[in-house]
């Protein structure tokens, strides 16, 4: 990646987001019985292939871990990320 991303937790819109030019890369989430349910990851075409989704996934999962939460994964990208990074399996329901 060319530079560090500023990833924000937009609690009003229930998503992690980072600005990429005029567009946003996002990870949508919901809450279910105190668990963060990671629903969908989106990176605009001009940001794809640059490791942005991976950096955002790491940020979201670290948020879950640091806040002593558990996560449920509905997003195929997030499922694959945890399979490639098994240190996060202990926070997944």
N, C-alpha and C positions, 0 to 999 in steps of 0.2 A: 504494500500500500504506500502511496506517496506521502501521506501525512496521517497523524492521529485524528480520529473522528471524535467529535463531541456527541455522545449518545445521551439523550435525555429520556427520562421516564415521564411521559405525558399522562399523568394520572386521570385527567379529565377525559381524555380520549381513549384511555386504556391501551396504550401502546408505548413501546420504546421507539425512538425515532432519531434520525440523523439527517441533516440537510446535505443534499448532493446537488449543488447548483440551485436550480429553481424547484427541484423535486425532493421528496423525502424517501428514504429507505425506512421501513418499519417492521416491527414485530408486534402484531396485535395479540392482546391477551384478554382474558376474562377471569373472574373470581368464582370459585366453586368450593363451598365449605372450607374456606380459608386457604385453598390451594390456588396457585397461579396457573391458569390453563393457557398455554402458549398455542395460539390458534393458527397464525399465518405469518410467513416472512415474505417481504416484498423488497426487491432492490430494482430501481429503474434500470432500463437497458444500458445506459451509459456508465452505470456503476457496477455492472455485472462482471465477474471474472477478476475482481480486484481484492477479494478477501473481505469485503464489507459484510456480507451475511454472516461469515464466521466470527468476525469481531463483535457483531451485534448479538449473536447467539451466546458467545462467551460472557458478554456484559449482562444479558438477561439472566443467564444461569447463575452467575456470580451474585446478582441481586437476590435471587431466590435463596442461595446458600447463606449470604451475609445477613439476611433477615430471618433466618431460621424457619423458612417456609418449605413447602414441598411443591413440586410442579407436576402437571399432567401435560403430556405432549400430544397435540392433535396435528401439528404442523409436520409434514414429511421432512422438511429440511432440518428441523430441530431434532427429530427422531434420528436422522442420519448423523447429525453432529454429535449427539450423545453416544451413538454407537462408535464413532471415531475417537471420542474423548470420554472413556469409561469412568473417569474420576467424578463425573456428574451423576452417575447412576444411583448413588445413595440418596439423592434429593428428588428422584422421580417416583411418582406413584404409578 
